[in-house]
Amino acid sequence: MGHQNVAVLNGGLPDWLAQSFPTENIKPQQYDLSNFNALLNTEKVKDYHFIKNNTQSVVIDARSEGRFKGTAPEPREGLRSGSIPNSFNIPFETVLEDGKFKSKAALKTIFSKINLDNKELVYSCGSGLTACIILLAGELIFPNTTAVYDGSWTEWAQIEK
């Protein structure tokens, strides 16, 4: 949304604290309003129409294998389970170990079941959130262009009945 210089703390605050890195006690402050303008980067966020007409990108789904294969129910009432045609499944839990990303070698093994051929990788999940976990894992090991299908399975399953 317009931010160019972004970083992710691998392991989050729990790992930071476990490593005994410094923290500060900050008192709530009043801040002046700013005029930041968010700019949607349409190259990084894909919609239903892109996915429906997609022939060149690889769609990778971060949901559990059961939800992806349609053998486990979706947590959203009334939403069928299943997957986007021709998509691949890498459950987000498989790229993590103790709250951090697995080694690059382990990540390469996990992604090796998919023929990526330098194609654009579009990540999906139930609603567009956990897709970002496997997107980051992929960015650690591949130079491929990446994007998130923000509507993800929730949108797809409602339109493609």
Disulfide bonds with the S-S distance in Angstrom:
none
